[in-house]
Amino acid sequence: MNFKRIALSGCLTAGLLLSGIPWNTAAFADTTLSLQQQGSGLTASGVYTKNGLALGGTPVFLSVRDSSGRLYYANQALTDNNGRYQFQWSMPDLAANGVYSAEVHIEGDVEISTFSYTSRGNQSDIILPVGDGAYRFTGELNSGAKQAVVYDAATGLSYVTPVGNSVQVTIDANKAKSQLYGSQSGTTYLTLSIPTKTDKNTVTVPGDVIRQLSATAGTNAHLLVAASVGSFDLPLAAVPGVLLDNVKTNSDGALVFTINRVDTTRSNSLSGEYQALGTSPLLLPVEFGVSAVYKGQSLPITDFGNNFVRCSIDLTGAKLTSGSVTSAQFLQPQSGHLVPTPSSLFRDTVGHGKLVIARTGPGLYVPIQNQKSFDDTTYTAIKPRIHELAAKAIVSGKSATTFDPFGPITRAEFSTLMVRALGLSDKQGSSNFYDVPRGQWFTDYVNIGSSLGLIAGYTPNQFSPEDPITREQMAALLARSLSYVQTRPYVDTTRVLGNIADAPSVSGWARDDVALAIQTGIMPNSGLIEPQRNATRAESADMLYNFLNYLKFL
């Protein structure tokens, strides 16, 4: 992964407030872009007013594209009570040198500014250790969030002297609660920083502390446990309500976290999986777990619902190879196979590195580094994207050397790709589709997608798995999946589709989903939608990449 340097130019002004000149009824936005000091960070900010009044709670949508119109970042926010909005993002490794545009949509108003982007190149191929300090760096998970930190005896942390590579950590409830009492208004995180350099870490957080964190931060409360091998960022909303209530109300209630780097013997037991992936682990795997303890029982929490909980693996000492893709593979308990999960590589400007994982449950993750290429993608514009998704084991070729980019893709194939890409393959599911029988390679994936509301059939009982998937069907699947991961963004369907010549040919049931896919950049806007045309394998990879990129899952 390359470190990045950004040079910015440009300022947007849709309207200037001049003395004696009244505002008209159009929406006015003032947007600026500025360089951030860490890594490749960028900020777009501005104010939205209408008829001279600042309007809060208005949806603002940002998209960042290259000169060919390909999406690199997209997000949505709401203006605050003063009409202000702000976005912060980093350019991905895949981004080439060149001029990019930042486009802001506020109701009917569209504002565009450009900036230039230049890669600075690697300072080091070796991931450097994060320096020891008062508490561990966790910016890859909670950057910008207000936090209370427990990191030593004075702030409430105590631990049994490490035995070998293991440490047991407990939290003094009164001291930790004092940290929360004295925290800033708007604090959402209680960060527990473990000072030992141990491979196996067990951290017990009393129910008293969790009750106070809930009172302080409300529904946005997060417990973040930071150890030397990795960090675990658990939103309390991801804990099943019954378990959380019992933890908070019983005298022996607690949440117990484990962050353990597995030993060589266990890692070697996965050698067959590494061989199937065509690679070896970048470092030893790390296993994350959390249990609810109360009334003398310990109940592992294995499913966070539709909450994509994040954890990170510290990559200190790993050597990154130019042209390779770094990702995480999840050990699926039911099958014993390694499967892809949303993950992204975090690097800062001085050589630190973390692998950030987002998934709806805890488990064991293997950091890998891989390269894939296909002989028949040479003249395909999205060749780098196909190769990156293949290196992450999200897509595969027709053979080891061919991808067949212009061939069709079936409804079963794309549904499988989508469920795998979101790391949902360990979920349970069922469907009423008569044409999705037991034992087919796609059965579990279609059933999971159907149960979660991501996949729909032609009728409640017919899926037609072998039918080629159309472009509008693919857009609808991805739009529904986006709504599963996060709150569905606001979209003005009439405005988005209004200037596209073949928009009237979009099926009525798909119009809102297609508009959302275009607005978020999931479906590239080339001037035509071609909604009824069968999608190609290259198009499916491109839209899947855009989808994962929008969610910050790459």
Order of alpha helices (4+ residues) and beta strands (2+ residues): beta-beta-beta-beta-beta-beta-beta-beta-beta-beta-alpha-beta-beta-beta-alpha-beta-beta-alpha-beta-beta-alpha-beta-alpha-alpha-beta-beta-beta-beta-beta-beta-beta-beta-alpha-alpha-alpha-alpha-alpha-alpha-alpha
